[in-house]
Amino acid sequence: MSDAVHNRIALLRAEQGVSRRELADALGVHYQTIGYLERGEFNPSLHLALRIAEFFDLPVDIIFSIQPFPRVGERPAGRARQRTTTDSSAPRARAVPRRLM
């Protein structure tokens, strides 16, 4: 089991046009700390993780995980596409006769 904490900080910064230095200044940490976090070289304290989540206005578990995040456009492992009753491409269930022995 790895002690790594995976995060989406770099992705969120890019989406919002925030530099490492800007994020660091807002959080009261050194800008290199943000780089260490993004590269997985440093795990944040709970306090820092909560402050980062507050900065991006997102729940902590959207930003941090102990499991690697799927790549953008990839489905998470073990999660099949959920079908709805209006999904016309869903195969119809058929009755399968039981064989008698």
C-alpha positions in Angstrom: 0.0 0.0 0.0 1.4 3.4 -1.0 1.2 6.5 1.2 0.8 8.7 -1.9 -2.0 11.3 -1.9 -3.0 12.0 -5.5 -4.4 15.3 -6.4 -5.9 17.5 -9.2 -4.2 20.8 -8.1 -2.4 21.3 -11.4 -5.6 20.6 -13.4 -7.6 23.0 -11.3 -5.0 25.7 -11.5 -4.8 25.4 -15.3 -8.6 25.5 -15.6 -8.8 28.6 -13.5 -5.7 30.3 -14.8 -4.0 30.4 -11.4 -0.2 30.3 -11.2 1.6 28.3 -8.5 2.7 31.6 -6.9 -0.8 33.0 -6.8 -2.2 29.8 -5.2 0.7 29.7 -2.7 0.2 33.4 -1.8 -3.5 32.8 -1.2 -2.7 29.8 1.0 0.2 31.3 2.8 2.7 28.7 1.7 5.9 28.9 -0.4 5.2 28.5 -4.2 7.6 25.5 -4.3 5.2 23.7 -1.9 2.5 23.8 -4.6 5.0 22.1 -7.0 5.8 19.4 -4.5 2.1 18.8 -3.9 1.4 18.6 -7.7 4.2 16.1 -8.3 3.2 14.0 -5.3 6.5 14.7 -3.6 4.7 16.1 -0.5 1.4 15.1 1.1 -0.6 18.0 2.4 -1.7 18.3 6.0 -5.4 18.1 6.6 -5.5 21.8 7.3 -3.7 22.6 4.0 -5.9 20.2 2.0 -9.0 21.9 3.5 -7.6 25.4 2.6 -6.9 24.2 -1.0 -10.5 22.8 -1.3 -11.8 26.1 0.0 -9.7 28.1 -2.5 -11.2 26.1 -5.4 -14.6 25.9 -3.8 -14.7 22.2 -4.1 -15.1 19.2 -1.7 -11.7 17.8 -0.6 -12.4 14.4 -2.2 -12.7 16.0 -5.6 -9.2 17.3 -5.3 -7.5 14.6 -3.3 -7.6 10.8 -3.3 -5.5 7.9 -2.1 -6.3 6.2 -5.4 -5.0 7.6 -8.7 -7.5 9.7 -10.6 -8.5 8.4 -14.0 -7.2 10.3 -16.9 -9.4 12.9 -18.5 -12.0 11.2 -20.7 -11.3 7.8 -19.1 -14.1 5.9 -17.2 -13.2 5.1 -13.7 -12.3 1.4 -13.2 -15.1 -0.8 -12.1 -17.8 1.7 -13.0 -19.8 0.7 -16.0 -22.0 3.2 -17.8 -25.3 3.3 -16.0 -28.3 2.8 -18.2 -31.6 4.5 -17.7 -35.1 3.2 -18.6 -35.1 5.6 -21.5 -31.8 4.3 -22.9 -33.0 2.6 -26.2 -29.6 1.0 -26.8 -30.0 -1.2 -23.6 -30.4 -4.8 -24.5 -33.8 -6.3 -23.5 -33.8 -9.0 -20.9 -35.0 -12.4 -22.1 -36.4 -15.2 -20.1 -33.9 -18.1 -20.1 -35.6 -21.5 -19.7 -34.3 -23.6 -16.9 -33.1 -27.0 -18.0 -34.5 -29.9 -16.0 -32.1 -32.6 -15.0 
